Structure formats: structure tokens, C-alpha cells
Amino acid sequence: MCGVFTYYGPKTNAGEIVIQGLKRLEYRGYDSWGIAYKNNDKINIYKQVGKIGEINSDDLDLKPSQVAIGHSRWATHGGVTQINAHPHSTENNEIVLIHNGIFENYLELKKQLEAKGHIIKSETDTEIFAHLVQEHNQTQDFEDSVKLALKEVEGRYAVVLMHEKDNKVIAARKGSPLIVGVGENNEYFIASDIPAFLPYTNKVIYLDDNQMVIIDNGDLKVLNTETHEEVEKRIIEIDWDIESAEKGDFPHFMIKEIMEQKDTLSRAINQDPKTIEAVAHEIKNAFGTYLVACGTAGKVCMVGEYLFSKIAKKHVNFSFGSEFPYHKHFLTDKTLMICISQSGETADTLEAIDVAKKKNVKVVAIVNVESSTMARTADIVIPIKAGPEKAVASTKATTAQMAILTLLAYACNGGVKHGQQLLIETAGKINDMLNPRYEEHIMQLAKKIKDVESMYIIGRGMNYPIALESAIKLQEVSYIHAEGFAGGELKHGPIALITDGTPVIAFVPNDDTKSDMISNATEVKARGGYIIGVSPENHPVFDYWIKVPDCKDASPIVNIIPIQILSYQLAVLRQNNPDMPRNLAKSVTVK
């Protein structure tokens, strides 16, 4: 959830390097930020509330340093205040750390430490760990103190620590991402995501759960935190480039990533046919298949239910990651789980995988980050190949995920080539659709509705989940109250909320839902609703028509794109930051 970044190396501007790295990680958390760096064996800490992207590091009077740690926070424990911002430390700044995750037993540990005389300054769970290490450090060296402290905490975490009287930097992970970048001349970076250090190196070491890394005078070693045995790790070269992780000429990442869907859809369907066929074989032979994800990816899974029903004549189940453990009684070694995530680090979905693995369930991961925890845990991985997605509101990853599920549904009935052709044609039509005139047409609508308090979205069949996802997009970045409903359900209560001029978006594809959707839209219009039709064809019931191409079974993919654009434009008109919506962060790595 939070952004973690560390520099250790020969350069003497470590503080500046960490600040720039945190700016590249700001999508992971932007309530507050802070850095700590070592200068003449003294640790200097600077932290404040607000977005680090607004900071000019020249104003901070940073001293020369070769070691620095930094953090951009998305608040979980404790309010958004300077004292709760990271890094956290012991009373005398002797031990300093940054942390992503939650120490679930911190209240119990806090009582024990306070009884021993420790003064806890913040409301966070993070500070407890610094004092825990300090307590052990009275009789143990720094490295062993961290090992002992790790055995006492419960929960998911990624931590990085340094000690005023020790040259080491120590980091550990369990359930939260942590990646080591390997530079030239004994230069190392530790981060929660690759873009933080991409300007310096594309060589990485992926830490697994229950592993810790110790960097000491240019030497790096990785240990198992449970056995303390050294672990051999491979250095892997990644093929990301810095340009793909930057905005370029676009004002925001969100609109850049929306426009990239011209290309990302084509990349998503360019899969190894053996992998697609292997997963299709598992689906056909499984005794119960679950699609599992959270948030937007959860809505993609709901689309998948309809795709497999219609195309493959196959029943699959959907569950949000947080709800999946309550289905464990139905799981057997013949069950198949297909989990979907952009980051591959979503805590609730990872816990769902843990539940599944205990029942010997086979796991397929559809992820954007092939090196993620989810990908490394799964039995089969299908990469969506969308490239870095930095806006909090997912766009290009969403359509790529739907493309993969469409391909799998067709593969289950032996029509994988037909599915590929449909998606290739869809990618071409999206390429034609995404142009300045189309954006301007949607902008005119955004200007009409930018001041509304509420709006509603309706759809049927595979576009019902798209109505739900549209509501998420509008909520996330425009802060307009938006709700999605199945077309036939609006009249069972929510239609009471419709008044003159209430915007209602209706998805009307050219399929078996068309006539019923027109009827639903007519019912709403009779109560004063302002009907925004998203459809290949105009209709008299529409007050405003957004044209989309007719893409048959791929209609969910094309229908969500104009709503992504509308959400973005509403955010800009309402002077919101579409990349960093309030109270949200990109990767939800806490429960």
C-alpha cells in the first residue's frame, strides 16, 4: 500500500536519490512522506504531511550521504500527521525504519514495551518494531536483534531498517512486496516497486516471503528469517524501460494508460497458445472453478462468469478475495482457482490463495507483474503484458484482463482462434475509437454533468459487471456518488432516487439484452432521468449518445473505455488529481 525506497552505494547524494524514487512511487501512497539518511554516523530524519511530488529537494538542505531510506504513506494505523509519517525511530533516532503492511499484534507488543520504559511517540504499528529491535539490541547485535524482532510480530510487512552505529541496511518481507535493484559498483536499491529505481538499473532480485536481505559495506546476502540459513538468489534483468513508466506528453498517468489500450489489448492476446490451452484444459476438468479477485479485478471476474456461461457453456464461480475463505468448505483437490490482479500483491487475494493451497487447489494467476508474489505462488501464470500501470484507477490492466478471460472462454469450447480474431478486431476498433474528436464528445458530456451529486449506471448480462466497474471509476476519481445496477433491478427500489435530470448511463450492446435495456432506460426516463446511452446505435430514448463499436462478446471491453475517459475528464473538471484519488492507493497490500 505504501511506497518504500532505499539507496545504499557509492554516490553521496543518497537523500536526493531517495526523494526522486519516492516521487516515482507516489501512486502507492501520498498522505505523507519522509526520508532518513546517514551523515557522519548521525541519522537525519525529515518527514511531513502531503504529497512528495510537490517538494523541491533543493529546499531541504540535504547533507552528503551514501545511505538513505524513504517512505510515501497511505495511512492505516494512526491519522495523517507528521508524527505518524515514516520513517519511525527509537527515542534517540538510534534505530530507524520504514514499513509497508500491518503488524497485527502491535497493541500487545506496545503494552509490553511501555511496561519496560519505552516511550512510544506515534499512533502507528510501525514504531513498535523499532523499539522491539532496540530492546533486543541491548544484548544482541543489530542483525540478530532484527531476526528476533521478526519472530515476535504477526501480519504482513515489508521493513527496511538502519542503525546509527552500524553500517548495515537490513530489509525483510512477509506478504508485502520488496524488490532489490542491483546497480554498478556495489550500488543497491530496495523498493516496493521497480519504477522507483528504473533510471539506475534493470537488474533485480525478488525477495520471497520470510526472507531478509543484509547490505554491509557493498556485500549483499539473503537469509531465510525462520531458519537463518543463507539463500541463493538470481539476479534477473527486466525488460521495462523508463519511458513506459513516465507520463511523457500526457498531463496524467490515467489518460496515458487509457490511450495505451490501443496497444495493450494486442499484447494481452499475444499469448503462448500452449498456456491458454493448458488453463482451458484445467477449467474443463475441474470440479468447481473459482474466479477470485478484489476491486476492479473482481468486476473483471464477474464478467468472466458471463463469458464462460455464454461462450463455453461452463459454470464458474466468482468470489471477492476477502470473501473466498468462507467458501473453503467447498474446496477439494479437484477445484481450480483463477486469481486476477494487476500488481499480484493484493493481500486479500493472496490470503485466498493460502486458503486454496491448504486444500491442494490448483491456482492460475492472471497478473500484470510476472515477478509478483501471486505469480510466484501460482501453478500456472498468464501475464497480461499491460506494462507499468501507475494511476490508482485501473484502466489498461482491466481491459487486458477481460481479454484474457475472453480468450480462455473461447479456448474451452475449442474456438481459441475465433476468440483471437474477435479480440484482434476489437483492438483495431479501439484504435479507431480513441481519437481527439471522441475525447471532445465525451468532454461535452462531462461539462453537462460535472456538478451532479449522484448518477447511476445500468447494464444486463456481461455488461452488468461493467455497470458496477463504471461506478467504481466514477467514485474513485470524480468523487461523484455513483452506483451500478443490473438493468432490471433499478425498478425494485433504487428508481425512487431518480429525479429530474439525474444522469443514468445505460449500456445497450447489440445482443440479447438490447430490447430489455431500452425498456429499462425508458422506465428511468419517464421518471425524469437523463439517459446517457453507450451503444453501437443511437436510440430516441438517449438524451446523450456515446457511440462504441459493435464487438459482440467483447462488448464489455469497449463499453468501459468511454466511462474511463468520462471519469478522468470529470476529475479534471472538478479539480481532482485523477492519478492520486483521496483515501486510495494503487496496490492494496493490507487486509
C-alpha positions in Angstrom: 0.0 0.0 0.0 2.8 2.4 0.9 5.9 3.2 -1.1 9.3 2.0 0.3 12.6 3.0 -1.2 16.3 2.7 -0.1 19.6 3.6 -1.5 23.0 2.2 -0.5 26.0 2.8 -2.6 29.0 5.0 -3.6 27.1 8.1 -4.6 27.0 10.9 -2.0 23.5 12.2 -2.8 21.6 9.3 -1.3 18.9 11.6 0.1 18.2 13.2 -3.3 18.1 9.7 -5.0 15.5 8.5 -2.4 13.3 11.6 -2.8 13.2 11.1 -6.6 12.5 7.4 -6.1 9.6 8.2 -3.8 8.2 10.6 -6.4 8.1 7.7 -8.8 6.3 5.6 -6.1 3.8 8.2 -5.0 0.9 6.3 -6.6 1.4 3.8 -3.7 0.7 6.4 -1.0 0.5 10.1 -0.8 -0.9 11.1 2.6 2.6 11.9 3.9 6.2 11.1 3.2 9.6 11.1 4.9 13.3 10.2 4.5 16.2 9.3 6.8 19.8 9.5 5.8 23.1 8.9 7.4 25.7 11.7 7.6 28.9 11.4 9.7 27.4 8.5 11.6 24.3 10.5 12.5 20.8 9.7 11.2 18.9 12.7 10.0 15.1 12.4 9.6 12.8 14.7 7.7 9.1 14.0 7.2 5.9 15.9 6.6 2.3 15.6 5.6 1.3 16.0 1.9 2.5 14.8 -1.5 6.2 14.4 -2.1 5.6 15.2 -5.7 5.1 18.9 -4.7 8.5 19.0 -2.9 11.7 20.6 -4.3 14.5 18.7 -2.7 16.8 21.7 -3.1 14.8 23.4 -0.3 15.6 20.6 2.2 19.3 21.3 2.8 20.2 17.7 2.5 23.7 16.7 3.7 26.0 14.3 1.8 25.1 10.7 2.4 25.7 7.3 0.9 22.8 5.6 2.7 19.1 6.7 2.8 15.7 5.2 3.3 12.3 6.8 2.4 8.6 6.2 2.5 5.4 7.6 1.0 2.5 6.7 3.2 -1.1 5.6 2.8 -2.4 5.8 6.3 -3.7 2.6 8.0 -2.8 2.9 11.7 -2.9 6.4 13.0 -4.1 9.6 11.4 -2.4 11.6 8.7 0.0 13.7 10.8 3.7 14.5 10.8 4.4 12.3 13.8 2.7 9.3 12.2 4.6 9.7 8.9 7.6 7.4 8.3 10.4 6.9 8.9 9.9 5.9 12.6 12.6 5.6 15.2 13.5 4.9 18.8 13.7 7.9 21.1 17.2 8.9 20.2 17.0 8.0 16.4 19.5 5.2 17.0 17.3 2.7 15.1 15.2 4.0 12.2 12.8 2.1 9.9 10.2 2.3 7.2 7.4 -0.2 6.8 4.6 -1.3 4.4 1.9 -3.6 5.9 0.4 -4.1 9.3 1.8 -5.6 12.4 -1.4 -7.1 13.7 -0.3 -7.8 17.3 1.2 -4.3 17.8 -1.1 -3.3 20.6 0.0 -6.3 22.7 3.7 -5.5 22.0 3.2 -1.9 22.7 1.9 -2.6 26.2 4.9 -4.9 26.9 7.4 -2.3 25.6 5.8 0.6 27.5 6.0 -1.5 30.7 9.7 -1.7 30.1 10.0 2.0 29.9 9.9 2.6 26.1 8.3 5.9 25.1 6.0 5.5 22.0 5.5 8.8 20.2 3.2 7.9 17.3 -0.1 6.1 16.9 1.3 3.7 14.3 2.1 0.0 14.5 5.4 0.7 12.7 7.2 2.5 15.6 6.7 -0.6 17.8 9.1 -2.5 15.6 11.9 0.0 16.1 11.5 -0.3 19.9 11.3 -4.1 19.7 14.6 -4.2 17.8 16.1 -1.7 20.4 15.0 -4.0 23.2 16.9 -7.0 21.8 19.8 -4.7 20.8 20.7 -4.4 24.5 22.1 -7.9 24.4 22.4 -8.8 20.7 24.0 -7.2 17.6 21.8 -5.3 15.1 21.3 -8.1 12.7 20.3 -10.7 15.4 18.1 -8.1 17.0 16.1 -7.7 13.8 15.9 -11.5 13.4 14.5 -11.9 16.9 12.0 -9.0 16.5 10.7 -10.5 13.2 9.8 -13.7 15.2 7.6 -11.7 17.5 5.5 -9.7 15.1 2.4 -11.1 13.3 0.9 -9.9 10.0 2.1 -8.8 6.6 5.1 -6.5 6.3 8.0 -5.1 4.3 10.5 -3.4 6.5 13.8 -1.6 6.0 16.0 -0.6 8.9 19.3 1.2 9.6 21.2 1.7 12.8 23.2 4.8 13.8 26.2 2.8 14.9 26.1 0.1 12.2 26.9 0.3 8.5 24.3 -2.3 7.6 20.9 -1.8 6.0 18.5 -4.7 6.8 15.2 -5.4 5.0 12.7 -8.2 5.3 9.3 -9.1 3.8 6.3 -11.3 4.5 3.2 -10.7 2.4 4.2 -7.2 1.2 6.4 -6.7 -1.9 10.1 -5.9 -1.6 12.5 -5.9 -4.5 16.3 -5.3 -4.6 17.8 -3.4 -7.5 21.4 -4.2 -8.3 23.4 -1.4 -9.7 27.1 -0.9 -10.6 30.0 -0.6 -8.2 28.3 -2.2 -5.2 25.2 0.0 -5.5 21.9 -1.3 -4.2 18.3 -0.2 -4.1 15.4 -1.6 -2.1 11.9 -0.7 -3.2 8.3 -1.8 -3.1 8.1 -1.5 -6.9 10.5 -1.5 -9.8 9.9 2.1 -11.2 11.5 3.6 -8.2 15.0 2.6 -9.3 14.4 2.0 -13.0 16.5 5.1 -14.0 19.5 3.4 -12.4 19.2 -0.3 -13.1 17.0 -3.0 -14.6 18.7 -5.8 -12.7 16.6 -7.1 -9.8 16.5 -9.6 -7.0 13.0 -10.6 -5.9 12.6 -11.4 -2.2 10.2 -14.1 -1.3 8.2 -14.3 1.9 10.2 -14.9 5.1 13.4 -13.6 3.6 15.6 -10.8 4.7 18.5 -9.0 2.9 21.5 -7.6 4.6 23.7 -5.0 2.8 27.0 -4.3 4.5 29.9 -2.4 3.0 29.0 -3.4 -0.5 28.2 -7.0 0.2 24.7 -8.4 0.0 23.3 -11.6 1.4 19.8 -13.0 1.7 18.7 -15.1 4.7 15.6 -17.2 5.5 14.1 -15.4 8.5 12.9 -18.7 10.0 16.0 -20.9 9.6 18.6 -18.0 9.3 20.2 -20.0 6.5 21.6 -18.1 3.5 19.5 -18.2 0.4 21.0 -18.2 -3.2 19.1 -15.6 -5.3 19.2 -15.0 -9.0 19.8 -11.5 -10.5 17.1 -11.0 -13.2 17.1 -8.5 -16.0 13.7 -7.0 -16.6 12.6 -5.6 -20.0 10.8 -2.5 -18.7 12.1 0.9 -19.9 11.9 4.2 -18.0 9.8 5.8 -20.7 7.0 3.3 -20.2 6.8 4.3 -16.5 6.7 8.0 -17.1 3.9 10.3 -18.3 5.6 11.6 -21.4 3.5 14.3 -23.0 0.3 13.4 -21.1 -0.9 15.5 -18.2 -1.7 12.5 -16.1 -0.9 8.8 -16.0 -4.6 7.9 -16.1 -5.3 9.3 -19.5 -1.9 8.0 -20.8 -2.9 4.5 -19.7 -6.4 4.8 -21.2 -4.9 5.7 -24.5 -2.4 2.9 -24.4 -5.3 0.4 -24.6 -4.8 0.7 -28.4 -1.7 -1.4 -27.9 -2.1 -3.2 -24.6 -5.1 -5.3 -25.8 -3.0 -6.6 -28.7 -0.2 -7.5 -26.3 -2.6 -9.3 -23.9 -3.9 -11.7 -26.5 -0.4 -12.5 -27.9 -0.1 -15.4 -25.5 1.6 -18.7 -25.7 -1.2 -20.9 -27.1 0.1 -23.9 -25.0 -0.5 -21.9 -21.8 -4.0 -20.9 -22.9 -4.9 -24.5 -23.8 -3.4 -25.8 -20.6 -5.6 -23.5 -18.5 -8.6 -24.3 -20.6 -7.9 -28.0 -20.0 -7.8 -27.4 -16.3 -11.2 -25.5 -16.4 -12.9 -28.2 -18.4 -11.7 -30.9 -16.0 -12.0 -29.1 -12.7 -14.7 -30.0 -10.2 -15.6 -26.4 -9.5 -13.7 -23.3 -10.8 -13.5 -20.1 -8.9 -12.6 -16.7 -10.3 -11.1 -14.7 -7.4 -10.0 -11.0 -7.2 -10.7 -7.7 -5.4 -11.9 -4.3 -6.5 -11.8 -3.7 -10.3 -10.3 -7.1 -10.9 -13.2 -8.5 -9.0 -15.6 -6.9 -11.6 -13.5 -8.5 -14.3 -14.1 -11.8 -12.7 -17.8 -11.2 -12.7 -17.6 -10.5 -16.4 -15.8 -13.9 -16.7 -18.8 -15.7 -15.2 -21.0 -14.5 -18.1 -18.3 -15.1 -20.7 -17.8 -18.8 -19.6 -21.6 -19.3 -19.5 -22.3 -17.9 -22.9 -19.2 -18.9 -24.9 -18.0 -22.1 -23.1 -21.4 -23.2 -21.7 -19.4 -23.7 -18.5 -20.4 -22.6 -15.0 -17.6 -20.9 -13.0 -18.0 -19.2 -9.6 -16.9 -15.7 -8.6 -15.7 -14.6 -5.2 -14.0 -11.5 -3.9 -10.7 -12.3 -2.3 -11.8 -11.2 1.1 -14.9 -13.5 0.9 -13.2 -16.5 -0.6 -12.1 -18.1 2.7 -15.8 -18.5 3.6 -16.1 -20.9 0.6 -13.3 -23.2 1.9 -15.8 -25.9 2.8 -16.4 -26.5 -0.9 -12.8 -26.8 -1.9 -11.1 -30.1 -2.9 -8.0 -31.1 -4.7 -10.1 -31.1 -7.9 -11.1 -27.4 -7.5 -9.4 -24.8 -9.8 -8.8 -21.2 -8.7 -8.1 -18.4 -11.2 -7.0 -15.3 -9.4 -6.6 -11.9 -11.1 -4.6 -8.9 -10.1 -2.7 -6.0 -11.6 0.0 -6.0 -9.0 0.0 -9.6 -7.9 0.4 -8.3 -4.3 -3.3 -7.8 -3.3 -3.4 -9.0 0.3 -6.9 -10.4 0.4 -6.3 -12.4 -2.8 -3.0 -13.7 -1.5 -4.8 -14.9 1.6 -7.4 -16.6 -0.6 -4.6 -18.4 -2.3 -3.2 -19.5 1.0 -6.6 -21.0 1.9 -6.8 -22.7 -1.5 -3.3 -24.2 -1.3 -4.2 -25.8 2.1 -6.9 -27.7 0.2 -4.5 -28.6 -2.6 -6.4 -26.4 -5.1 -4.5 -25.7 -8.3 -4.0 -22.0 -8.8 -3.8 -20.0 -12.0 -2.7 -16.3 -11.8 -3.6 -13.7 -14.4 -1.3 -10.8 -13.4 0.5 -7.8 -14.9 3.6 -8.2 -12.7 5.1 -11.5 -13.6 7.5 -11.4 -10.7 4.9 -10.8 -8.1 4.1 -12.9 -5.1 0.9 -14.1 -6.7 2.7 -15.2 -9.9 5.4 -17.0 -7.9 2.8 -18.8 -5.8 0.6 -19.9 -8.7 0.9 -23.2 -10.6 0.2 -21.5 -14.0 0.8 -17.8 -14.8 -0.8 -15.8 -17.7 0.8 -12.4 -18.0 -1.5 -9.6 -19.2 1.5 -7.6 -20.6 0.0 -4.2 -20.0 3.2 -2.6 -18.8 3.5 -0.4 -15.7 0.2 1.0 -14.6 0.7 3.9 -12.2 -2.7 5.7 -11.9 -4.6 4.3 -9.0 -7.7 3.8 -11.1 -7.0 0.7 -13.2 -7.7 1.1 -16.9 -5.5 -0.7 -19.4 -4.9 -3.6 -17.0 -8.7 -4.1 -16.7 -9.3 -4.5 -20.4 -6.3 -6.7 -20.8 -7.6 -9.0 -18.0 -11.0 -9.2 -19.7 -9.3 -10.1 -23.0 -7.5 -13.0 -21.3 -10.8 -14.3 -19.9 -12.5 -14.0 -23.3 -9.6 -16.0 -24.8 -9.9 -18.7 -22.2 -13.7 -18.9 -22.6 -13.3 -19.5 -26.3 -10.4 -22.0 -25.7 -12.8 -24.0 -23.5 -15.1 -24.7 -26.5 -12.3 -25.3 -29.0 -12.7 -21.9 -30.6 -9.5 -20.2 -29.4 -8.7 -18.9 -32.9 -12.1 -17.4 -33.2 -11.6 -15.7 -29.9 -8.2 -14.3 -31.0 -9.8 -13.0 -34.2 -12.6 -11.3 -32.3 -10.1 -9.6 -29.9 -7.8 -8.6 -32.8 -10.7 -6.9 -34.5 -11.7 -5.3 -31.2 -8.2 -3.9 -30.7 -8.4 -2.3 -34.2 -11.8 -0.8 -33.4 -10.5 0.7 -30.1 -7.6 2.2 -32.1 -10.1 3.9 -34.3 -12.2 5.0 -31.4 -9.5 6.6 -29.3 -9.1 9.9 -31.0 -9.3 13.6 -30.1 -12.8 14.0 -31.5 -14.1 11.1 -29.4 -12.5 12.7 -26.3 -14.1 16.0 -27.0 -17.5 14.5 -27.5 -17.2 12.9 -24.0 -15.8 16.1 -22.6 -19.1 17.9 -23.7 -21.0 15.4 -21.6 -18.6 15.8 -18.6 -19.2 19.6 -18.7 -23.0 18.9 -18.6 -22.9 16.6 -15.6 -19.8 17.8 -13.6 -21.9 19.3 -10.8 -24.4 16.5 -10.2 -24.5 14.8 -6.8 -25.4 11.3 -7.9 -25.5 9.2 -11.0 -26.4 5.6 -11.8 -25.3 3.0 -14.3 -27.3 0.1 -15.6 -26.4 -2.9 -17.7 -27.5 -6.5 -18.2 -25.7 -9.8 -18.8 -21.9 -9.4 -19.2 -22.4 -5.6 -19.1 -23.9 -5.7 -15.6 -20.4 -6.0 -14.0 -19.3 -3.2 -16.3 -22.0 -1.0 -14.7 -20.5 -1.9 -11.3 -17.0 -1.2 -12.6 -18.2 2.1 -14.1 -19.5 3.2 -10.7 -16.1 2.4 -9.2 -14.3 4.5 -11.8 -16.6 7.5 -11.2 -16.4 7.1 -7.5 -12.6 6.8 -7.4 -11.6 9.9 -9.3 -14.6 12.2 -9.7 -15.9 11.8 -6.2 -19.4 11.8 -7.5 -21.8 9.4 -5.8 -22.3 6.6 -8.4 -23.9 3.2 -8.2 -24.2 0.4 -10.7 -27.2 -1.9 -11.0 -28.5 -4.7 -13.1 -30.9 -3.1 -15.6 -33.9 -5.0 -14.3 -33.2 -4.2 -10.7 -33.3 -0.4 -10.7 -37.2 -0.6 -10.6 -37.1 -2.7 -7.5 -36.2 0.2 -5.2 -33.4 2.5 -6.5 -35.6 4.1 -9.1 -37.1 6.1 -6.1 -33.8 8.0 -6.2 -34.3 9.3 -9.8 -35.4 12.9 -10.1 -35.4 15.4 -12.9 -32.0 15.5 -14.6 -30.4 12.5 -12.7 -27.8 11.1 -15.1 -28.2 7.4 -15.8 -25.7 5.6 -18.1 -27.2 2.7 -19.9 -25.1 0.0 -21.7 -27.1 -1.1 -24.7 -25.0 -3.6 -26.8 -26.3 -5.3 -29.9 -27.0 -8.6 -28.1 -29.9 -10.4 -26.4 -30.0 -7.7 -23.7 -30.8 -4.8 -26.1 -34.6 -4.7 -26.0 -34.8 -5.1 -22.3 -32.1 -2.4 -21.7 -34.1 0.0 -23.9 -37.2 -0.8 -21.8 -35.2 -0.1 -18.6 -33.9 3.2 -20.0 -37.4 4.2 -20.9 -38.7 3.5 -17.4 -36.0 5.7 -16.0 -36.6 8.5 -18.5 -40.3 8.5 -17.6 -39.2 9.5 -14.0 -37.0 12.4 -15.3 -33.7 10.6 -15.7 -31.1 12.0 -18.2 -30.2 8.9 -20.3 -26.7 8.5 -21.5 -26.6 5.7 -24.0 -23.4 3.7 -24.5 -24.2 1.7 -27.6 -23.2 1.0 -31.2 -26.5 2.6 -32.4 -28.4 5.7 -31.3 -31.9 5.4 -30.0 -34.7 8.1 -29.3 -34.6 7.3 -25.6 -31.0 8.5 -25.3 -30.5 12.1 -24.3 -26.8 11.8 -25.0 -25.3 9.1 -27.1 -21.7 7.7 -26.7 -21.0 5.5 -29.7 -19.0 2.4 -29.2 -18.1 -0.2 -31.9 -20.1 -3.4 -32.1 -17.7 -6.0 -30.8 -20.1 -8.9 -30.0 -18.8 -10.9 -27.0 -16.0 -8.3 -26.4 -18.6 -5.5 -25.7 -17.6 -5.3 -22.0 -14.1 -4.3 -23.2 -15.2 -1.4 -25.4 -18.0 -0.3 -23.2 -15.8 0.5 -20.2 -13.4 2.7 -22.1 -15.7 5.8 -22.6 -16.5 5.6 -18.9 -12.8 5.6 -18.1 -12.5 8.8 -20.2 -15.6 10.4 -18.7 -14.3 9.6 -15.2 -11.0 11.2 -16.0 -12.5 14.3 -17.5 -14.9 14.8 -14.6 -11.9 14.5 -12.2 -10.0 17.2 -14.1 -13.1 19.5 -14.3 -13.7 19.1 -10.6 -10.0 19.9 -9.9 -9.2 16.4 -8.5 -6.0 14.6 -9.2 -7.1 11.6 -11.2 -3.8 9.7 -10.6 -4.0 10.0 -6.8 -7.6 10.0 -5.6 -8.1 10.6 -1.9 -8.0 7.7 0.6 -6.8 5.3 -2.1 -3.5 3.8 -3.2 -2.6 1.6 -6.1 -1.7 -1.8 -4.5 -3.8 -2.8 -1.5 -1.2 -4.9 0.3 -3.0 -4.8 3.7 -6.2 -6.5 4.8 
